[in-house]
């Protein structure tokens, strides 16, 4: 996946902290011969027109890839322990990148929403530390590496899997020793805790109740198919002028 941006800019498996017994399902079908099915379990949300919108300041200091001239901002709220987020990242983000980011239509942002497991917050803080200390490009490499190394055994979903030692080993796969030590020192000092706290404050304000949750130009996406997603992006890129 192409994730290149020279400027250093700063991210459901169900009801928070509980299995998704009351969850709704949303499905994306990728375009092409092979259809890719992703089911994300989301806590039931009211279909209200009064849903909070993202603000311009929310995007400041967040990691993203795509051109600054893009008209559309696509946001994912994710948890690195969420299996649906892993599938979304490995399958559908590639399609979104190809159709909308590489074509200059959209930017893609990631916001932290660590809630699923005991190590979710640790992993979110570590990822923010990688971003803050090593920059945007290495953040996205580490982002993908985290999902690649998510435990396949779902019984480990709630367990303390991403330990500090494991996270150190993962960053060591893409960074040199000096960079790794720099990250570990900043992580131990919780230098980027404020970045995680900012994301969590946005999650609370927007009432995000599961991961992955998507926003398109500040508005929560509530469609169920890839066609719905494409339509929402196209409408955001070419808004209808009132009165026409």
Secondary structure, 3 states (H helix, E strand, C coil): CCCCCCCCCCCCECCCCCCCCCEEEEEEECCCCCCCEEEEEEECCCCCCCCCCCCHHHHCCCCEECCCCCCEEEEEEECCCCHHHHHHHHHHHHHHHHHHHCCCCEEEEEEECCCCCCCHHHHHHHHHHHHHHHCHHHHHHHHHHHHHCCCCCHHHCCCCCCCHHHHHHHHCCCCCHHHHHHHHHHHHCCCCHHHHHHHHHHHHHHCCCCCCEEEECCEECCCCCHHHHHHHHHHHHCCCCCCC
